[in-house]
Amino acid sequence: MSGVKVAHAVAHGGPAADGILEGLVMGRARRAAENGKKDVFEGSTFPFTESRLEQARKAVLEGLLETDESGRRSWRDADCRGLSVVVNEKTGSCNYYFVGKVDGQTVRKALGDTDAVRLVEARQAIGRLRFDRSLTGVLAPRQIGRAHV
């Protein structure tokens, strides 16, 4: 089917459009599975799932993925802005982090280990941290060298 026919079918809906969209999504998933876990984690962003995070951890620990000079590899969640995960090759740990801007400065706050905190809980925590302005004091960068008067 040509690109114009696909666009027309998708734009106007109907059972043909559902089949086309399902085929596109499943084709993408199938190609990703065929390419192996290394290709899925090559970029800096992917949609987190519990199983993908475990695969990412294993890939780092097995030396299949490059790490920085500290032995860490990090990714951002494509489905939840502000959520990231860091895998440490040396310790084997895998931790969730909130990364965002507070008062114009980038802030990074640990949310917990992926073994202790479920993905759903981490995403809920991100939502609270991003939208509840009463929590910005918790996230504010430390003021070093300033005396409190």
Disulfide bonds with the S-S distance in Angstrom:
none
